[in-house]
Amino acid sequence: MSIGNTLLGLLEAGPKHGYDLKQLYDKQFRQDRPLHYGQVYSTLNRLLKNGLVEENGVEAGGGPDRKRYAITDAGVTNVEEWLKSPENPSVYLQNTLYTKVVLALLSGRGAQDLLDAQRSSHLRAMRELTARKTAGDLADQLICDHALFHLEADLRWLELTAARLDDLARQLTR
């Protein structure tokens, strides 16, 4: 997810302080990756430097001055283009799990235990996501569904790989 574009999108509703942006982000998007204050302010500084936001007032307080930021016309254009652009599908042709299977076979260790442990881990994560989905609001249900569909695809790959382990081991040791 592009934090910069997300903050720009949140600023479209009106000027906000960095603190307010973090709170709004966490309410809407934090699911499993909370945004840190340092990330908010470094991103705002980059957006400011690139002309996508501008300072819209400063308030003195008990601590450091609080700057309010507003999106510029260039920032609105940036968000519009980002929202219209499709995301590149995440295709992992050689992920860590595949690498572990190959290395286990190359080393003569076997990979069935690895696949079984991974299957258990995936099933545990799926149970947790299903419980979270059941208790969550619609936004939480949608994000959980996304994760569950990815885990289901991984499980299908684990089953297929387990069925082909002997053939893969023979091919790798030729």
N, CA, C and O of each residue as an XYZ file, in Angstrom:
696
protein
N       0.849     -1.173      0.000
C       0.000      0.000      0.000
C       0.891      1.231      0.000
O       1.903      1.272      0.700
N       0.522      2.211     -0.768
C       1.257      3.462     -0.801
C       0.777      4.356      0.328
O      -0.343      4.867      0.291
N       1.624      4.544      1.331
C       1.257      5.384      2.467
C       1.038      6.818      2.001
O       0.100      7.478      2.448
N       1.890      7.302      1.110
C       1.752      8.667      0.621
C       0.413      8.905     -0.050
O      -0.273      9.881      0.253
N       0.041      8.022     -0.956
C      -1.242      8.174     -1.633
C      -2.413      8.000     -0.677
O      -3.444      8.653     -0.835
N      -2.265      7.137      0.303
C      -3.325      6.950      1.287
C      -3.510      8.221      2.107
O      -4.641      8.650      2.336
N      -2.403      8.833      2.553
C      -2.514     10.083      3.315
C      -3.112     11.191      2.452
O      -3.920     11.986      2.930
N      -2.713     11.244      1.179
C      -3.305     12.233      0.273
C      -4.815     12.024      0.167
O      -5.585     12.983      0.216
N      -5.228     10.780      0.024
C      -6.659     10.484     -0.059
C      -7.398     10.911      1.195
O      -8.521     11.409      1.110
N      -6.789     10.726      2.353
C      -7.413     11.147      3.607
C      -7.475     12.667      3.712
O      -8.390     13.210      4.331
N      -6.515     13.347      3.115
C      -6.504     14.809      3.150
C      -7.540     15.430      2.209
O      -7.855     16.613      2.336
N      -8.067     14.652      1.276
C      -9.066     15.206      0.358
C     -10.308     15.694      1.096
O     -10.992     16.594      0.608
N     -10.615     15.130      2.245
C     -11.787     15.545      3.013
C     -11.569     16.898      3.686
O     -12.530     17.540      4.111
N     -10.324     17.332      3.783
C     -10.019     18.620      4.392
C      -8.689     18.572      5.103
O      -8.156     17.492      5.357
N      -8.129     19.768      5.437
C      -6.822     19.842      6.098
C      -6.820     19.099      7.441
O      -7.821     19.066      8.157
N      -5.666     18.506      7.754
C      -5.526     17.740      8.996
C      -4.105     17.853      9.515
O      -3.167     18.115      8.763
N      -3.967     17.648     10.818
C      -2.656     17.542     11.448
C      -2.138     16.121     11.240
O      -2.909     15.202     10.966
N      -0.845     15.957     11.372
C      -0.262     14.630     11.260
C      -0.876     13.655     12.250
O      -1.143     12.502     11.914
N      -1.100     14.126     13.480
C      -1.706     13.282     14.513
C      -3.074     12.789     14.057
O      -3.402     11.612     14.211
N      -3.875     13.704     13.488
C      -5.217     13.336     13.026
C      -5.153     12.336     11.873
O      -5.969     11.418     11.793
N      -4.179     12.519     10.984
C      -4.019     11.587      9.871
C      -3.679     10.187     10.368
O      -4.213      9.199      9.863
N      -2.799     10.101     11.348
C      -2.443      8.795     11.907
C      -3.661      8.126     12.531
O      -3.895      6.936     12.321
N      -4.432      8.883     13.292
C      -5.625      8.328     13.938
C      -6.638      7.841     12.889
O      -7.213      6.763     13.031
N      -6.845      8.626     11.858
C      -7.784      8.260     10.799
C      -7.285      7.044     10.024
O      -8.060      6.144      9.703
N      -5.985      7.024      9.725
C      -5.397      5.875      9.036
C      -5.593      4.607      9.871
O      -6.042      3.579      9.363
N      -5.253      4.695     11.153
C      -5.375      3.514     12.010
C      -6.821      3.034     12.099
O      -7.074      1.831     12.152
N      -7.752      3.953     12.115
C      -9.165      3.569     12.180
C      -9.594      2.843     10.913
O     -10.339      1.865     10.983
N      -9.132      3.312      9.752
C      -9.598      2.765      8.486
C      -8.765      1.607      7.943
O      -9.308      0.691      7.325
N      -7.441      1.641      8.170
C      -6.573      0.730      7.424
C      -5.592     -0.098      8.238
O      -4.962     -0.987      7.665
N      -5.425      0.122      9.481
C      -4.307     -0.464     10.208
C      -4.360     -1.971     10.309
O      -3.342     -2.587     10.625
N      -5.471     -2.582     10.061
C      -5.689     -4.013     10.223
C      -4.523     -4.749     10.879
O      -4.616     -5.127     12.047
N      -3.450     -4.953     10.160
C      -2.320     -5.688     10.719
C      -1.015     -4.914     10.642
O       0.031     -5.427     11.039
N      -1.061     -3.698     10.142
C       0.152     -2.885     10.003
C      -0.111     -1.466     10.485
O      -0.402     -0.581      9.680
N      -0.012     -1.242     11.781
C      -0.251      0.129     12.256
C       0.791      1.087     11.697
O       1.938      0.711     11.455
N       0.379      2.304     11.500
C       1.249      3.346     10.974
C       1.912      4.048     12.147
O       1.235      4.400     13.114
N       3.209      4.257     12.085
C       3.942      4.925     13.148
C       3.975      6.425     12.876
O       3.971      6.863     11.726
N       4.009      7.201     13.956
C       4.014      8.657     13.804
C       5.188      9.127     12.948
O       5.026     10.013     12.109
N       6.353      8.548     13.151
C       7.516      8.941     12.363
C       7.285      8.750     10.881
O       7.742      9.551     10.066
N       6.574      7.684     10.529
C       6.268      7.412      9.126
C       5.301      8.454      8.572
O       5.422      8.865      7.418
N       4.340      8.881      9.397
C       3.396      9.904      8.961
C       4.142     11.191      8.634
O       3.951     11.773      7.567
N       4.999     11.633      9.566
C       5.660     12.924      9.385
C       6.733     12.878      8.288
O       6.919     13.862      7.572
N       7.428     11.768      8.152
C       8.408     11.689      7.057
C       7.687     11.657      5.711
O       8.167     12.241      4.739
N       6.545     10.985      5.645
C       5.770     10.954      4.411
C       5.207     12.338      4.098
O       5.238     12.773      2.947
N       4.694     13.031      5.116
C       4.180     14.386      4.893
C       5.285     15.321      4.409
O       5.048     16.153      3.533
N       6.477     15.196      4.961
C       7.597     16.026      4.503
C       7.933     15.749      3.043
O       8.217     16.678      2.286
N       7.905     14.489      2.644
C       8.166     14.136      1.249
C       7.057     14.680      0.338
O       7.342     15.201     -0.741
N       5.798     14.561      0.767
C       4.682     15.078     -0.021
C       4.758     16.600     -0.141
O       4.428     17.165     -1.183
N       5.195     17.253      0.933
C       5.365     18.703      0.937
C       6.450     19.105     -0.060
O       6.268     20.030     -0.852
N       7.571     18.403     -0.011
C       8.693     18.683     -0.912
C       8.288     18.467     -2.383
O       8.762     19.177     -3.270
N       7.418     17.491     -2.629
C       6.987     17.179     -3.994
C       5.790     18.021     -4.450
O       5.296     17.843     -5.564
N       5.328     18.932     -3.595
C       4.236     19.822     -3.975
C       2.860     19.183     -3.968
O       1.929     19.717     -4.572
N       2.714     18.043     -3.294
C       1.426     17.354     -3.258
C       0.577     17.771     -2.061
O      -0.641     17.591     -2.071
N       1.216     18.328     -1.027
C       0.519     18.929      0.109
C       1.171     20.269      0.389
O       2.267     20.566     -0.087
N       0.462     21.075      1.181
C       1.012     22.356      1.613
C       0.633     22.559      3.063
O      -0.351     21.999      3.547
N       1.423     23.367      3.751
C       1.067     23.704      5.129
C      -0.158     24.592      5.084
O      -0.278     25.473      4.233
N      -1.074     24.344      6.023
C      -2.335     25.069      6.054
C      -2.579     25.583      7.472
O      -3.670     25.439      8.024
N      -1.545     26.182      8.043
C      -1.665     26.733      9.381
C      -0.803     25.989     10.377
O      -0.494     24.809     10.216
N      -0.429     26.715     11.405
C       0.386     26.161     12.483
C      -0.244     26.597     13.796
O      -0.608     27.761     13.964
N      -0.371     25.657     14.725
C      -0.930     25.959     16.037
C       0.141     25.739     17.091
O       0.792     24.695     17.124
N       0.313     26.716     17.936
C       1.251     26.568     19.047
C       0.553     25.786     20.152
O      -0.657     25.895     20.350
N       1.334     25.011     20.852
C       0.771     24.231     21.949
C       1.790     24.064     23.038
O       2.807     24.757     23.060
N       1.529     23.150     23.940
C       2.446     22.880     25.036
C       3.736     22.247     24.561
O       4.761     22.343     25.236
N       3.697     21.607     23.416
C       4.881     20.955     22.857
C       5.271     21.646     21.564
O       5.151     22.864     21.439
N       5.736     20.865     20.610
C       6.106     21.453     19.324
C       4.863     22.015     18.614
O       3.738     21.584     18.865
N       5.096     22.974     17.736
C       3.998     23.521     16.952
C       3.357     22.414     16.127
O       4.035     21.513     15.634
N       2.045     22.498     15.988
C       1.299     21.503     15.208
C       0.958     22.095     13.853
O       0.206     23.064     13.753
N       1.523     21.496     12.809
C       1.257     21.955     11.447
C       0.029     21.229     10.915
O      -0.166     20.037     11.149
N      -0.774     21.968     10.206
C      -1.920     21.379      9.525
C      -1.555     21.319      8.045
O      -0.962     22.251      7.501
N      -1.916     20.212      7.403
C      -1.576     19.997      5.999
C      -2.851     19.925      5.164
O      -3.884     19.430      5.616
N      -2.752     20.430      3.936
C      -3.856     20.360      2.986
C      -3.317     19.803      1.676
O      -2.157     20.014      1.320
N      -4.167     19.102      0.981
C      -3.781     18.539     -0.317
C      -3.806     19.661     -1.364
O      -4.663     20.543     -1.317
N      -2.865     19.617     -2.299
C      -2.822     20.585     -3.397
C      -3.559     20.008     -4.606
O      -3.959     18.844     -4.594
N      -3.736     20.817     -5.642
C      -4.345     20.319     -6.877
C      -3.510     19.182     -7.465
O      -4.052     18.200     -7.972
N      -2.189     19.325     -7.391
C      -1.311     18.251     -7.882
C      -1.514     16.981     -7.062
O      -1.463     15.878     -7.606
N      -1.744     17.126     -5.766
C      -2.003     15.971     -4.908
C      -3.305     15.276     -5.271
O      -3.376     14.047     -5.289
N      -4.351     16.078     -5.565
C      -5.638     15.501     -5.970
C      -5.462     14.723     -7.276
O      -5.976     13.613     -7.415
N      -4.743     15.303     -8.222
C      -4.477     14.622     -9.502
C      -3.729     13.316     -9.258
O      -4.038     12.295     -9.872
N      -2.748     13.351     -8.364
C      -1.965     12.161     -8.030
C      -2.874     11.055     -7.486
O      -2.760      9.899     -7.893
N      -3.777     11.411     -6.565
C      -4.695     10.421     -5.987
C      -5.614      9.868     -7.067
O      -5.844      8.660     -7.129
N      -6.142     10.746     -7.919
C      -7.040     10.285     -8.989
C      -6.336      9.276     -9.895
O      -6.909      8.240    -10.233
N      -5.102      9.573    -10.287
C      -4.357      8.655    -11.152
C      -4.066      7.339    -10.433
O      -4.153      6.267    -11.031
N      -3.724      7.423     -9.162
C      -3.424      6.223     -8.377
C      -4.664      5.343     -8.253
O      -4.584      4.125     -8.411
N      -5.813      5.961     -7.970
C      -7.042      5.178     -7.802
C      -7.480      4.514     -9.108
O      -8.090      3.445     -9.076
N      -7.182      5.125    -10.248
C      -7.574      4.558    -11.544
C      -6.611      3.470    -12.013
O      -6.972      2.657    -12.864
N      -5.411      3.442    -11.481
C      -4.390      2.500    -11.946
C      -4.550      1.150    -11.251
O      -4.605      1.085    -10.023
N      -4.627      0.060    -12.044
C      -4.711     -1.260    -11.412
C      -3.393     -1.607    -10.713
O      -2.317     -1.193    -11.144
N      -3.501     -2.359     -9.653
C      -2.321     -2.844     -8.940
C      -1.745     -4.031     -9.697
O      -2.488     -4.814    -10.289
N      -0.444     -4.165     -9.680
C       0.183     -5.337    -10.284
C      -0.148     -6.555     -9.431
O       0.046     -6.532     -8.215
N      -0.646     -7.620    -10.060
C      -0.916     -8.829     -9.277
C       0.367     -9.325     -8.610
O       1.448     -9.275     -9.197
N       0.228     -9.795     -7.397
C       1.380    -10.329     -6.674
C       1.622    -11.763     -7.125
O       0.925    -12.686     -6.702
N       2.590    -11.932     -7.963
C       2.932    -13.259     -8.464
C       4.288    -13.622     -7.876
O       5.305    -13.003     -8.188
N       4.281    -14.627     -7.028
C       5.523    -15.062     -6.395
C       5.962    -16.353     -7.051
O       5.584    -17.442     -6.619
N       6.748    -16.228     -8.079
C       7.161    -17.427     -8.789
C       8.211    -18.216     -8.019
O       8.376    -19.413     -8.253
N       8.905    -17.580     -7.127
C       9.902    -18.294     -6.340
C       9.922    -17.698     -4.938
O      10.775    -16.874     -4.608
N       8.971    -18.126     -4.126
C       8.901    -17.577     -2.785
C       9.751    -18.393     -1.811
O      10.367    -19.389     -2.189
N       9.771    -17.963     -0.583
C      10.608    -18.604      0.436
C      10.217    -20.060      0.666
O      11.084    -20.916      0.836
N       8.935    -20.339      0.671
C       8.492    -21.713      0.911
C       8.997    -22.659     -0.183
O       9.472    -23.755      0.113
N       8.894    -22.239     -1.432
C       9.420    -23.054     -2.524
C      10.927    -23.273     -2.346
O      11.428    -24.383     -2.529
N      11.632    -22.214     -1.990
C      13.080    -22.305     -1.780
C      13.398    -23.307     -0.675
O      14.331    -24.098     -0.812
N      12.638    -23.286      0.415
C      12.868    -24.236      1.510
C      12.645    -25.678      1.052
O      13.411    -26.571      1.413
N      11.600    -25.903      0.260
C      11.323    -27.257     -0.238
C      12.492    -27.750     -1.082
O      12.967    -28.869     -0.890
N      12.955    -26.930     -2.006
C      14.060    -27.330     -2.889
C      15.322    -27.579     -2.079
O      16.004    -28.582     -2.288
N      15.641    -26.675     -1.155
C      16.861    -26.864     -0.353
C      16.774    -28.089      0.542
O      17.772    -28.783      0.737
N      15.602    -28.362      1.085
C      15.445    -29.570      1.902
C      15.703    -30.810      1.054
O      16.389    -31.732      1.495
N      15.165    -30.837     -0.142
C      15.359    -31.994     -1.013
C      16.805    -32.112     -1.473
O      17.359    -33.211     -1.504
N      17.419    -30.991     -1.828
C      18.812    -31.020     -2.274
C      19.748    -31.500     -1.168
O      20.774    -32.121     -1.447
N      19.400    -31.218      0.076
C      20.263    -31.596      1.192
C      19.959    -32.998      1.707
O      20.616    -33.488      2.626
N      18.964    -33.635      1.109
C      18.612    -34.989      1.540
C      17.765    -35.032      2.794
O      17.574    -36.105      3.366
N      17.256    -33.903      3.235
C      16.465    -33.861      4.465
C      15.011    -34.282      4.246
O      14.351    -34.709      5.193
N      14.517    -34.174      3.055
C      13.098    -34.417      2.819
C      12.319    -33.147      3.116
O      12.769    -32.279      3.864
N      11.159    -33.060      2.521
C      10.387    -31.831      2.686
C       8.989    -32.074      3.229
O       8.236    -31.122      3.437
N       8.630    -33.319      3.461
C       7.270    -33.602      3.925
C       6.986    -32.952      5.279
O       5.914    -32.381      5.480
N       7.939    -33.035      6.206
C       7.728    -32.411      7.522
C       7.579    -30.902      7.393
O       6.757    -30.293      8.078
N       8.364    -30.307      6.527
C       8.269    -28.873      6.264
C       6.872    -28.517      5.748
O       6.247    -27.573      6.229
N       6.392    -29.281      4.767
C       5.062    -29.023      4.209
C       3.968    -29.235      5.244
O       3.006    -28.469      5.288
N       4.099    -30.263      6.078
C       3.111    -30.514      7.135
C       3.087    -29.372      8.149
O       2.017    -28.919      8.555
N       4.256    -28.917      8.550
C       4.329    -27.805      9.515
C       3.734    -26.533      8.912
O       3.038    -25.781      9.594
N       4.016    -26.301      7.630
C       3.475    -25.109      6.972
C       1.960    -25.197      6.851
O       1.257    -24.205      7.048
N       1.464    -26.372      6.530
C       0.013    -26.582      6.432
C      -0.644    -26.279      7.785
O      -1.673    -25.607      7.838
N      -0.057    -26.768      8.861
C      -0.597    -26.497     10.205
C      -0.598    -25.006     10.510
O      -1.559    -24.477     11.068
N       0.476    -24.338     10.142
C       0.575    -22.894     10.364
C      -0.495    -22.143      9.567
O      -1.128    -21.224     10.085
N      -0.692    -22.536      8.316
C      -1.720    -21.900      7.487
C      -3.118    -22.141      8.066
O      -3.934    -21.221      8.122
N      -3.389    -23.361      8.490
C      -4.706    -23.667      9.044
C      -4.963    -22.889     10.333
O      -6.084    -22.442     10.575
N      -3.933    -22.726     11.159
C      -4.064    -21.936     12.384
C      -4.381    -20.474     12.037
O      -5.252    -19.859     12.653
N      -3.672    -19.928     11.054
C      -3.923    -18.549     10.627
C      -5.338    -18.413     10.055
O      -6.003    -17.401     10.275
N      -5.790    -19.423      9.328
C      -7.137    -19.375      8.761
C      -8.205    -19.405      9.856
O      -9.220    -18.717      9.750
N      -7.981    -20.198     10.904
C      -8.934    -20.219     12.024
C      -8.999    -18.854     12.709
O     -10.080    -18.375     13.050
N      -7.829    -18.228     12.907
C      -7.791    -16.906     13.547
C      -8.491    -15.867     12.682
O      -9.257    -15.049     13.191
N      -8.234    -15.896     11.382
C      -8.883    -14.946     10.479
C     -10.393    -15.163     10.409
O     -11.160    -14.203     10.330
N     -10.812    -16.415     10.438
C     -12.243    -16.711     10.402
C     -12.924    -16.185     11.662
O     -14.028    -15.644     11.585
N     -12.284    -16.335     12.817
C     -12.849    -15.799     14.058
C     -12.901    -14.275     14.008
O     -13.891    -13.665     14.412
N     -11.840    -13.674     13.516
C     -11.794    -12.212     13.394
C     -12.870    -11.721     12.424
O     -13.526    -10.710     12.673
N     -13.042    -12.442     11.325
C     -14.039    -12.079     10.324
C     -15.444    -12.152     10.921
O     -16.271    -11.274     10.679
N     -15.710    -13.197     11.698
C     -17.023    -13.391     12.295
C     -17.368    -12.254     13.256
O     -18.518    -11.821     13.328
N     -16.378    -11.782     13.984
C     -16.604    -10.730     14.973
C     -16.475     -9.320     14.395
O     -16.830     -8.347     15.059
N     -15.969     -9.202     13.160
C     -15.640     -7.888     12.609
C     -16.766     -7.219     11.851
O     -17.805     -7.814     11.564
N     -16.519     -5.962     11.539
C     -17.444     -5.211     10.693
C     -17.167     -5.563      9.230
O     -16.302     -6.388      8.936
N     -17.899     -4.937      8.329
C     -17.770     -5.290      6.914
C     -16.357     -5.062      6.395
O     -15.843     -5.882      5.635
N     -15.718     -3.963      6.790
C     -14.349     -3.699      6.333
C     -13.413     -4.808      6.805
O     -12.579     -5.280      6.033
N     -13.541     -5.225      8.051
C     -12.700     -6.301      8.576
C     -13.016     -7.616      7.867
O     -12.108     -8.401      7.595
N     -14.283     -7.865      7.565
C     -14.654     -9.083      6.851
C     -14.005     -9.132      5.469
O     -13.523    -10.181      5.040
N     -13.993     -8.003      4.780
C     -13.400     -7.968      3.440
C     -11.899     -8.217      3.477
O     -11.380     -8.971      2.654
N     -11.193     -7.596      4.419
C      -9.744     -7.790      4.486
C      -9.428     -9.225      4.914
O      -8.449     -9.808      4.447
N     -10.239     -9.788      5.788
C     -10.031    -11.185      6.193
C     -10.300    -12.132      5.029
O      -9.572    -13.106      4.843
N     -11.338    -11.856      4.247
C     -11.614    -12.690      3.071
C     -10.428    -12.679      2.111
O     -10.050    -13.721      1.575
N      -9.847    -11.513      1.897
C      -8.692    -11.400      1.004
C      -7.562    -12.304      1.499
O      -6.979    -13.059      0.721
N      -7.262    -12.223      2.770
C      -6.186    -13.043      3.340
C      -6.548    -14.532      3.292
O      -5.697    -15.367      2.986
N      -7.786    -14.861      3.589
C      -8.214    -16.263      3.570
C      -8.105    -16.871      2.172
O      -7.696    -18.023      2.029
N      -8.463    -16.112      1.150
C      -8.358    -16.629     -0.217
C      -6.896    -16.901     -0.585
O      -6.596    -17.884     -1.263
N      -6.000    -16.036     -0.139
C      -4.579    -16.261     -0.404
C      -4.077    -17.500      0.339
O      -3.312    -18.288     -0.216
N      -4.498    -17.670      1.573
C      -4.088    -18.850      2.337
C      -4.653    -20.125      1.714
O      -3.972    -21.151      1.685
N      -5.884    -20.073      1.216
C      -6.465    -21.246      0.543
C      -5.649    -21.624     -0.690
O      -5.414    -22.805     -0.947
N      -5.221    -20.628     -1.445
C      -4.386    -20.912     -2.623
C      -3.064    -21.539     -2.191
O      -2.584    -22.475     -2.830
N      -2.480    -21.034     -1.122
C      -1.238    -21.620     -0.603
C      -1.462    -23.074     -0.193
O      -0.619    -23.929     -0.462
N      -2.580    -23.356      0.448
C      -2.866    -24.735      0.857
C      -2.987    -25.656     -0.345
O      -2.510    -26.790     -0.304
N      -3.610    -25.190     -1.405
C      -3.691    -26.008     -2.627
C      -2.297    -26.289     -3.158
O      -2.014    -27.403     -3.598
N      -1.412    -25.278     -3.123
C      -0.039    -25.475     -3.590
C       0.685    -26.475     -2.692
O       1.419    -27.330     -3.189
N       0.489    -26.379     -1.381
C       1.130    -27.315     -0.452
C       0.710    -28.755     -0.754
O       1.546    -29.658     -0.760
N      -0.577    -28.966     -1.002
C      -1.070    -30.313     -1.308
C      -0.483    -30.825     -2.624
O      -0.050    -31.975     -2.708
N      -0.470    -29.987     -3.630
C       0.086    -30.373     -4.925
C       1.573    -30.690     -4.815
O       2.048    -31.671     -5.387
N       2.294    -29.869     -4.089
C       3.732    -30.089     -3.911
C       3.991    -31.376     -3.151
O       4.893    -32.136     -3.504
N       3.207    -31.630     -2.109
C       3.373    -32.876     -1.346
C       3.167    -34.088     -2.253
O       3.875    -35.086     -2.121
N       2.213    -34.007     -3.163
C       1.943    -35.116     -4.081
C       3.068    -35.295     -5.098
O       3.212    -36.374     -5.672
N       3.860    -34.262     -5.327
C       4.912    -34.318     -6.338
C       6.321    -34.359     -5.743
O       7.295    -34.254     -6.489
N       6.455    -34.504     -4.455
C       7.768    -34.445     -3.813
C       8.756    -35.452     -4.368
O       9.906    -35.106     -4.638
N       8.326    -36.691     -4.542
C       9.251    -37.718     -5.047
C       9.759    -37.362     -6.437
O      10.949    -37.497     -6.722
N       8.859    -36.911     -7.299
C       9.267    -36.522     -8.658
C      10.214    -35.324     -8.619
O      11.197    -35.288     -9.359
N       9.929    -34.360     -7.774
C      10.793    -33.188     -7.667
C      12.170    -33.575     -7.142
O      13.183    -33.081     -7.636
N      12.213    -34.444     -6.156
C      13.503    -34.880     -5.616
C      14.332    -35.582     -6.684
O      15.536    -35.349     -6.791
N      13.688    -36.448     -7.482
C      14.419    -37.120     -8.560
C      14.941    -36.109     -9.588
O      16.080    -36.217    -10.042
N      14.122    -35.142     -9.948
C      14.531    -34.132    -10.940
C      15.681    -33.280    -10.412
O      16.598    -32.942    -11.161
N      15.639    -32.935     -9.142
C      16.676    -32.076     -8.578
C      18.027    -32.782     -8.437
O      19.075    -32.140     -8.505
N      18.002    -34.088     -8.243
C      19.265    -34.808     -8.007
C      19.830    -35.454     -9.266
O      20.803    -36.203     -9.188
N      19.249    -35.183    -10.398
C      19.806    -35.701    -11.651
C      21.082    -35.041    -11.989
O      21.688    -35.357    -13.013
